[in-house]
Amino acid sequence: MDAWVSLLPGVVNNDREFACAARFFSADILLGSGTREWLVRIRDGRVAALLDTPRFDTPWDFALRAPEDVWERFTRALPPPLFTDIWAMRMRVPEFHWEGNTLLAARHARAVARMTELLRVSREQCVGSR
């Protein structure tokens, strides 16, 4: 997961759909997988930074956490039922957790969903380069 999360800023910043959905969106989003964490800093609809293993005291607005096998199923080119969308996972996959300011996430639901969908693209690029 490390390799394909590292590609996320480039994929997100080159996506026209995300740019449109996230035009007025700024947030610090923590992605968690087991003991691994990444902080995605979104500023005005662009990934301004990706911090690998942020410090414990690094603030974030909301977090999306799941075991690696849940992220793996979500990021498949053809995900299984319930793993096609983070909103479906939020309601139906007990291992998938939202924390923090979920109202901010809901206000920018399309941008958050598109960013996580782009994890599939970054994973595909990573797997394709091997």
Steps between C-alpha positions, in 0.01 A plus 500: 500500500792736565598514135159580360405751771821687413368546144171651621599872485593482134190302408265729695657824380466390137135396529250746354204346682670543837601857414138586424355325808767632738532858381421646844621205707785518750558231763759277660393141445662213683504168313568203724575138424586288800793674666586710189371854455522773240379859524359648180495880512241640261511873437251665264437180309858377463720265697748742652692231691504134588663420833615142547466391864395833649594564862245407765437869570446603136143631481251370244137579418370151442638151461414202280636181654479136400718188504715453191278220364200740499699763308621226265143394417389864463784580258450206266420591141167323556427518874265246659155607622508744795857604408411713197458827688614640834143594591389139455801384701417747775159343544570135425865415568556497878882511468482834312499797738441873465625721780516869570308773321266285295283805429789650301531172310126497430507862378760400243368149441570488126857626540575249778344215302692595185831524686454150640390370158829633365679260735396237243680693226816542707498129592453408133796723402713343771410140409537577129855629550624171641 
